């Protein structure tokens, strides 16, 4: 009645069920890790852009150094490294707060060149002053970069927040 090596149909169903469950688990985790890797790459890129924008603003006088429009090749508000020029800061804030300044600012600051879905917010604050420009953050994938500098013999903190529009 029972012969050695005989396979019953219930054994096949059980083996196929285990194999199916294993394949479903592998596919689920593969998708999970791919999504996490994509989000980590995106977050890393956004962090790099935030650092670049903050460095460009605080460490550089811009190119040309006497820029007065957002059409300049590089925008910076420093007289010297970490020492800010109040006139450049005022000019930048006025330009970015103008009607088309936010969008032009994306390009001038190097945000738009990287990704057209990126938004920014810049805060410069210190003893007795606080300037903000840009949109308020509305995304979970965001990064900020802060730099300290001197403005009129007072220490200020400049924070650049970059995020991807959802």
ABEGO torsion letter per residue (X at the ends): XBBBGBBBAAAAAAAAAAAAAAAAAAAAAAAAAAAAAAAAAAAAAAAAAAAAAAAAAAABAEOBAABABAABABBBABABBGBBBAAAAAAAAAAAABAAAAAAAAAAAGAAAABAABBBBBBBBBBGBBBBBEBBBABABBBBBBBBBBBGGBBBBBBBBBBBBX
